[in-house]
Amino acid sequence: MAGAEAAALGWIHGTLVNLHPRRVGVSFCNPPLTGSGFWRKEKLARLPHPLGHPPGPLVMTILFCMLLDPVLLLTQGRHDPPAVEGVPGLQMKFDPRTMELSWDCAENTTSLECVMIHEEKGEIRRQLKNKECHCKFLDYSLHGGVTFMVKVNTTQGLITEKLVYTNPGGEDTAAQNFSCFIYNVSFMNCTWARGPAAPEDVQYFLYIQNSKKKVVQECPQYIEASGTHVGCYVNDLSWLSFYNYFLVNGTSRHIGIQFFDSILSTKKIEVYSAPRNVSVNCNASHCLVAWGRPRTRQALSARDFKYQLHIEKQNKEHTGNQLIDVSGDLENKYNFPCPEPRAKHTVKIRTSDARAERWGPWSQPLEFGSTKPAASFVHVYVLVVLGTLVCALILSCVLKRKQMTTSQMATNSRN
């Protein structure tokens, strides 16, 4: 009987080593709205009867106790270094609504550090105070999946635990090429494309949450292509903050759809309007172009702007164009030589963020100069030529008459 019991104990250990809970990630605002991720335990397969003699009472007692103890199953299922004996798991939880990671703290534990391992940003670390049992990772996207790690110190040693937050759904089913831009201060347009592996019946939904976590709004007006949402118009931006969280998730009757999320700054996605109050004043040799700042969502300094002037000169013989970049700290003025008589000119101006060249629309063209510059030059030229010819004829007549008079006086003196 002793040999059979030893064989049964070895078989029990081999059977249970792969039974462990795993983290299942879920996205917030996925209709219907769900909470944070949850734990799911895999069902225990029916244990096969070992070969040889039937197990004795001692083996059955041990097996029964192991099946009732989830902590033992969790410990044997981990591939990480074994936890300190006698210390329970930290029961890590992540809430994507608040971006908060939390865990259980015993009286004899001291939290040292929590870490997010991000696909694009790498490791983001948060130092913890003595008794803190939570940390936040604001302004980070989750669609690439993240891994959380917590280190705590106990009287029995250092404990490190990990939690994986995944993006559930079929690969390449999430919305792609997502972008948003703000126009005319109060209008926003967002667009995206269908995932390459998304099924035909896929439908996407956009949710926007401001950084204060107080307002969540679904897209009020979708843009459709073949019945699928591929964009959104938002006409009221008063509730947006400087940073905002954008989430595009989807539904299908066939497979799960992965979500896409992004943190965007309203300053970085705003396309500035054209400058206001454009004017041109000229003297005999130069012209001065002046303009006012465009309207923006945030109060910005002069150095945040860059301007581009398009000056066009037109006449019957030649058309010339100039594109001039002007820094925002030059008092919104540009002086250039343009002597009289000057031909007809037009000028228009557009604005961009000084740090990211993203040009907005052009202002209305403004005209200055003569409407018929070429004709005035012809008239002057004709007058000059005619005057020269007249002067030449008069001079020729005077010289000829003088010559005739001189000849006549010479003839009279000889006689």
C-alpha positions as CSV (number, residue, x, y, z in Angstrom):
1,M,0.0,0.0,0.0
2,A,2.9,2.4,0.7
3,G,4.2,2.1,-2.8
4,A,0.7,2.8,-4.3
5,E,0.3,5.9,-2.1
6,A,3.7,7.3,-3.2
7,A,2.8,6.8,-6.8
8,A,-0.6,8.5,-6.4
9,L,1.0,11.5,-4.7
10,G,3.5,11.9,-7.6
11,W,0.6,11.7,-10.1
12,I,-1.4,14.4,-8.2
13,H,1.5,16.9,-8.4
14,G,1.9,16.3,-12.1
15,T,-1.8,16.7,-12.8
16,L,-2.4,20.0,-10.9
17,V,0.8,21.9,-12.0
18,N,-1.0,23.6,-15.0
19,L,-4.2,24.6,-13.2
20,H,-3.9,28.3,-12.4
21,P,-6.1,31.4,-12.7
22,R,-5.4,34.0,-15.4
23,R,-6.3,37.6,-15.9
24,V,-8.8,38.5,-18.6
25,G,-8.7,42.1,-19.7
26,V,-11.9,44.0,-20.6
27,S,-12.2,47.5,-21.9
28,F,-14.3,50.2,-20.2
29,C,-17.4,51.5,-21.9
30,N,-17.7,48.4,-24.0
31,P,-21.5,48.3,-24.4
32,P,-22.9,47.2,-22.1
33,L,-20.3,49.0,-19.8
34,T,-18.3,46.6,-17.7
35,G,-16.1,47.0,-14.7
36,S,-12.5,46.1,-14.4
37,G,-10.9,42.8,-15.5
38,F,-11.9,39.7,-13.6
39,W,-10.5,36.4,-12.5
40,R,-11.6,33.2,-14.2
41,K,-10.7,29.8,-12.9
42,E,-10.3,26.9,-15.3
43,K,-12.4,23.9,-14.5
44,L,-10.6,21.0,-13.0
45,A,-10.5,18.0,-15.4
46,R,-11.8,14.8,-14.1
47,L,-8.8,13.1,-12.4
48,P,-7.9,9.7,-14.0
49,H,-7.7,6.7,-11.7
50,P,-4.0,5.7,-11.3
51,L,-2.9,2.2,-12.4
52,G,-2.2,-0.5,-9.9
53,H,-3.8,-0.8,-6.5
54,P,-6.6,1.7,-5.6
55,P,-5.5,4.6,-3.5
56,G,-5.8,4.2,0.3
57,P,-7.6,6.5,2.7
58,L,-4.5,8.7,3.3
59,V,-4.2,9.5,-0.4
60,M,-7.9,10.3,-0.8
61,T,-7.7,12.6,2.2
62,I,-4.7,14.5,0.8
63,L,-6.4,14.8,-2.7
64,F,-9.6,16.1,-1.1
65,C,-7.8,18.8,0.9
66,M,-5.8,19.9,-2.2
67,L,-9.0,20.4,-4.3
68,L,-10.5,22.6,-1.6
69,D,-7.4,24.8,-1.3
70,P,-7.3,27.4,-4.1
71,V,-4.1,29.0,-2.7
72,L,-2.3,25.7,-3.1
73,L,-3.5,25.5,-6.7
74,L,-2.5,29.1,-7.4
75,T,1.0,28.5,-6.0
76,Q,1.7,25.3,-7.9
77,G,0.4,26.9,-11.2
78,R,2.7,29.9,-11.2
79,H,5.9,29.8,-13.3
80,D,7.3,32.8,-11.3
81,P,9.7,32.2,-8.4
82,P,7.7,30.7,-5.5
83,A,6.1,33.0,-3.0
84,V,7.4,33.2,0.6
85,E,5.9,30.3,2.5
86,G,3.0,31.4,4.7
87,V,2.3,34.7,2.9
88,P,-1.0,34.8,0.8
89,G,-1.2,36.3,-2.7
90,L,-1.6,40.0,-3.2
91,Q,-4.8,39.7,-5.2
92,M,-3.8,42.4,-7.7
93,K,-6.7,44.2,-9.5
94,F,-6.7,46.8,-12.2
95,D,-9.6,49.1,-13.0
96,P,-9.3,50.6,-16.5
97,R,-11.9,53.3,-15.7
98,T,-9.7,54.9,-13.1
99,M,-6.4,53.5,-14.4
100,E,-5.8,52.3,-10.8
101,L,-3.9,49.2,-9.8
102,S,-4.6,47.9,-6.3
103,W,-3.7,44.9,-4.1
104,D,-4.3,43.4,-0.7
105,C,-1.9,44.7,2.1
106,A,-1.3,42.7,5.2
107,E,-0.3,44.4,8.4
108,N,3.3,43.1,8.2
109,T,3.9,44.2,4.6
110,T,5.5,47.3,3.2
111,S,4.8,48.3,-0.4
112,L,8.0,49.3,-2.3
113,E,7.2,49.9,-6.0
114,C,4.6,49.3,-8.7
115,V,5.5,49.1,-12.4
116,M,3.6,49.2,-15.7
117,I,5.4,47.6,-18.6
118,H,4.0,49.4,-21.6
119,E,4.4,48.2,-25.2
120,E,5.4,51.7,-26.5
121,K,6.6,53.5,-23.4
122,G,8.6,50.7,-21.7
123,E,8.7,50.6,-17.9
124,I,6.7,53.2,-16.0
125,R,7.6,53.1,-12.3
126,R,5.7,54.5,-9.3
127,Q,7.4,54.9,-6.0
128,L,5.0,54.1,-3.1
129,K,4.7,55.4,0.4
130,N,5.0,53.1,3.4
131,K,1.4,51.7,3.6
132,E,0.0,52.5,0.1
133,C,-1.8,49.6,-1.5
134,H,-2.6,51.2,-4.9
135,C,-1.1,53.3,-7.6
136,K,-2.3,55.0,-10.8
137,F,-1.0,55.1,-14.4
138,L,-2.9,58.0,-16.0
139,D,-2.6,59.0,-19.6
140,Y,-1.5,55.7,-21.1
141,S,-3.2,53.6,-23.7
142,L,-4.0,49.9,-23.1
143,H,-4.8,48.4,-26.5
144,G,-1.3,46.9,-26.9
145,G,-1.7,45.1,-23.6
146,V,0.3,45.9,-20.4
147,T,1.9,44.0,-17.6
148,F,1.7,45.2,-14.0
149,M,4.2,44.3,-11.3
150,V,4.2,45.0,-7.6
151,K,7.0,44.6,-5.1
152,V,6.3,44.4,-1.4
153,N,8.5,43.7,1.6
154,T,7.4,41.4,4.4
155,T,9.0,40.2,7.6
156,Q,9.7,36.9,5.7
157,G,11.3,38.5,2.6
158,L,10.6,40.3,-0.8
159,I,7.5,39.4,-2.8
160,T,7.1,40.3,-6.5
161,E,3.8,39.6,-8.3
162,K,2.7,40.3,-11.9
163,L,-0.7,40.9,-13.5
164,V,-1.2,40.8,-17.3
165,Y,-3.9,43.0,-18.8
166,T,-4.8,41.9,-22.3
167,N,-6.8,43.1,-25.3
168,P,-9.4,40.4,-25.9
169,G,-10.7,39.6,-29.3
170,G,-9.6,38.5,-32.7
171,E,-6.2,39.7,-33.9
172,D,-6.3,42.7,-36.3
173,T,-10.0,43.3,-35.7
174,A,-9.5,46.7,-33.9
175,A,-10.1,50.0,-35.6
176,Q,-6.9,51.3,-37.4
177,N,-5.5,54.7,-38.5
178,F,-7.3,56.6,-35.8
179,S,-7.0,60.4,-35.8
180,C,-8.9,63.4,-34.5
181,F,-8.6,67.1,-35.4
182,I,-10.2,70.2,-34.0
183,Y,-11.3,72.9,-36.4
184,N,-12.6,76.5,-35.8
185,V,-12.1,76.0,-32.0
186,S,-15.4,74.2,-31.4
187,F,-15.7,71.4,-33.9
188,M,-13.9,68.0,-33.9
189,N,-13.7,65.4,-36.6
190,C,-12.4,61.8,-35.8
191,T,-11.8,59.1,-38.4
192,W,-10.6,55.5,-38.4
193,A,-10.5,52.5,-40.7
194,R,-11.9,49.0,-40.4
195,G,-9.5,46.4,-39.0
196,P,-8.1,44.1,-41.8
197,A,-9.3,41.0,-40.1
198,A,-12.7,42.4,-38.9
199,P,-15.8,40.5,-40.1
200,E,-18.3,42.1,-42.5
201,D,-20.8,42.7,-39.7
202,V,-18.4,44.6,-37.5
203,Q,-19.7,47.8,-35.9
204,Y,-17.4,50.3,-34.1
205,F,-18.3,52.8,-31.3
206,L,-16.3,55.8,-30.1
207,Y,-16.3,56.9,-26.5
208,I,-14.4,60.0,-25.2
209,Q,-13.5,60.6,-21.5
210,N,-11.9,63.8,-20.2
211,S,-8.9,63.6,-18.0
212,K,-10.9,64.6,-14.9
213,K,-12.7,61.3,-15.3
214,K,-16.1,63.0,-14.7
215,V,-17.6,63.0,-18.2
216,V,-17.8,60.0,-20.7
217,Q,-19.6,60.6,-23.9
218,E,-20.4,58.4,-26.9
219,C,-20.0,59.9,-30.4
220,P,-23.1,62.0,-31.1
221,Q,-22.9,61.8,-34.9
222,Y,-21.2,58.9,-36.7
223,I,-19.8,58.9,-40.2
224,E,-20.6,55.6,-42.0
225,A,-19.1,53.7,-44.9
226,S,-21.1,50.7,-46.1
227,G,-23.0,50.7,-42.9
228,T,-19.9,50.6,-40.6
229,H,-19.0,53.5,-38.4
230,V,-15.7,55.0,-39.6
231,G,-15.7,58.5,-38.1
232,C,-17.4,60.9,-35.8
233,Y,-18.5,64.6,-35.7
234,V,-18.5,66.4,-32.4
235,N,-19.9,69.9,-32.4
236,D,-19.8,70.6,-28.6
237,L,-16.3,70.6,-27.1
238,S,-17.0,72.5,-24.0
239,W,-16.7,69.4,-21.8
240,L,-13.2,68.4,-23.1
241,S,-10.1,68.9,-20.9
242,F,-6.5,69.4,-22.0
243,Y,-5.9,65.6,-22.2
244,N,-8.7,63.2,-23.2
245,Y,-9.0,59.4,-23.5
246,F,-10.4,58.1,-26.8
247,L,-11.7,54.5,-27.0
248,V,-13.0,52.7,-30.1
249,N,-14.4,49.3,-29.4
250,G,-16.5,47.1,-31.6
251,T,-19.1,44.3,-31.8
252,S,-19.7,41.3,-34.1
253,R,-21.9,38.2,-34.0
254,H,-19.0,36.1,-35.2
255,I,-15.9,36.9,-33.1
256,G,-14.8,39.3,-30.4
257,I,-13.5,42.7,-31.6
258,Q,-10.3,44.2,-30.1
259,F,-10.4,47.8,-28.9
260,F,-8.2,50.7,-29.8
261,D,-7.5,53.6,-27.3
262,S,-5.4,56.7,-27.3
263,I,-4.6,59.7,-25.1
264,L,-4.8,63.0,-27.1
265,S,-4.0,66.6,-26.2
266,T,-6.5,69.1,-27.6
267,K,-3.5,71.5,-28.2
268,K,-1.8,68.9,-30.4
269,I,-4.9,68.1,-32.5
270,E,-6.1,71.6,-33.0
271,V,-5.8,73.0,-36.5
272,Y,-5.6,76.8,-36.1
273,S,-7.9,79.1,-38.0
274,A,-6.7,81.7,-40.4
275,P,-5.3,85.0,-38.9
276,R,-7.8,87.8,-38.4
277,N,-7.8,91.5,-39.6
278,V,-5.2,91.1,-42.4
279,S,-4.2,94.6,-43.8
280,V,-1.7,96.1,-46.2
281,N,-0.2,99.6,-46.1
282,C,2.2,100.9,-48.7
283,N,4.5,104.0,-49.2
284,A,6.5,104.9,-52.2
285,S,9.0,102.0,-51.8
286,H,7.7,99.4,-49.4
287,C,4.5,97.6,-48.3
288,L,3.7,96.4,-44.7
289,V,1.4,93.4,-44.1
290,A,-0.1,93.1,-40.6
291,W,-2.5,90.6,-39.1
292,G,-4.0,89.5,-35.7
293,R,-3.8,86.1,-33.9
294,P,-6.3,83.4,-34.7
295,R,-8.8,82.3,-32.1
296,T,-7.6,79.1,-30.2
297,R,-9.0,76.9,-27.5
298,Q,-6.2,77.6,-25.0
299,A,-4.4,80.9,-24.3
300,L,-1.1,80.7,-26.1
301,S,2.0,82.8,-26.3
302,A,3.2,84.5,-29.5
303,R,6.0,81.9,-29.8
304,D,3.5,79.1,-30.1
305,F,2.5,80.3,-33.6
306,K,4.1,80.3,-37.0
307,Y,2.6,82.0,-40.1
308,Q,3.0,81.6,-43.8
309,L,2.4,84.5,-46.3
310,H,1.5,83.9,-49.9
311,I,2.2,87.1,-51.9
312,E,1.3,87.0,-55.6
313,K,2.2,89.6,-58.2
314,Q,0.2,89.8,-61.4
315,N,0.4,91.6,-64.7
316,K,0.0,90.8,-68.4
317,E,3.6,89.7,-68.8
318,H,4.5,87.9,-65.6
319,T,2.9,86.1,-62.6
320,G,5.1,85.6,-59.5
321,N,4.4,83.8,-56.3
322,Q,6.3,84.0,-52.9
323,L,5.8,81.8,-49.8
324,I,7.3,83.5,-46.7
325,D,7.5,81.9,-43.3
326,V,7.2,84.4,-40.4
327,S,7.8,83.5,-36.7
328,G,5.0,84.4,-34.2
329,D,7.3,86.6,-32.1
330,L,7.8,89.2,-34.8
331,E,4.7,91.2,-33.9
332,N,2.6,89.7,-36.7
333,K,4.1,92.1,-39.3
334,Y,6.0,91.7,-42.6
335,N,7.6,94.5,-44.5
336,F,8.9,94.0,-48.0
337,P,10.1,96.3,-50.9
338,C,7.5,97.1,-53.5
339,P,8.3,100.5,-55.2
340,E,5.8,102.6,-57.2
341,P,4.4,102.2,-59.7
342,R,3.4,98.8,-58.4
343,A,1.5,96.1,-60.2
344,K,-1.5,94.4,-58.8
345,H,-0.7,92.0,-55.8
346,T,-2.7,89.7,-53.6
347,V,-1.7,88.4,-50.1
348,K,-3.2,85.6,-48.0
349,I,-2.0,84.1,-44.7
350,R,-2.3,80.8,-42.8
351,T,-1.3,79.6,-39.3
352,S,0.5,76.6,-37.8
353,D,1.7,75.4,-34.4
354,A,5.4,76.4,-34.2
355,R,6.4,73.0,-32.9
356,A,4.4,70.8,-35.3
357,E,3.9,72.0,-38.9
358,R,0.2,71.5,-39.3
359,W,-1.1,74.4,-41.5
360,G,-4.7,75.6,-41.2
361,P,-6.8,77.2,-43.9
362,W,-5.8,80.3,-45.9
363,S,-7.3,83.7,-45.1
364,Q,-9.3,85.5,-47.8
365,P,-7.0,87.0,-50.5
366,L,-6.4,90.8,-50.0
367,E,-5.6,92.9,-53.1
368,F,-3.3,96.0,-53.3
369,G,-1.4,97.9,-56.0
370,S,-2.6,99.1,-59.5
371,T,-5.2,97.2,-61.3
372,K,-3.5,98.0,-64.7
373,P,0.2,98.3,-64.0
374,A,1.3,97.1,-67.5
375,A,-0.7,99.8,-69.3
376,S,0.8,102.6,-67.3
377,F,4.3,101.5,-68.2
378,V,3.4,101.5,-72.0
379,H,2.0,105.0,-71.8
380,V,5.1,106.3,-70.1
381,Y,7.3,104.6,-72.7
382,V,5.4,106.0,-75.6
383,L,5.5,109.5,-74.1
384,V,9.2,109.3,-73.6
385,V,9.8,108.1,-77.2
386,L,7.5,110.8,-78.7
387,G,9.2,113.5,-76.6
388,T,12.6,112.4,-77.8
389,L,11.5,112.4,-81.4
390,V,10.0,115.9,-81.2
391,C,13.1,117.3,-79.5
392,A,15.3,115.7,-82.2
393,L,13.2,117.2,-85.0
394,I,13.3,120.7,-83.4
395,L,17.0,120.5,-82.9
396,S,17.5,119.3,-86.4
397,C,15.5,122.3,-87.8
398,V,17.3,124.8,-85.7
399,L,20.7,123.5,-86.7
400,K,19.7,123.4,-90.4
401,R,18.4,127.0,-90.3
402,K,21.5,128.2,-88.5
403,Q,23.6,126.5,-91.2
404,M,21.6,128.2,-94.0
405,T,21.9,131.6,-92.3
406,T,25.7,131.2,-92.0
407,S,26.1,130.2,-95.7
408,Q,24.0,133.3,-96.8
409,M,26.1,135.7,-94.7
410,A,29.3,134.2,-96.2
411,T,28.0,134.8,-99.8
412,N,27.0,138.4,-99.0
413,S,30.5,139.2,-97.6
414,R,32.2,138.0,-100.8
415,N,30.0,140.2,-103.0
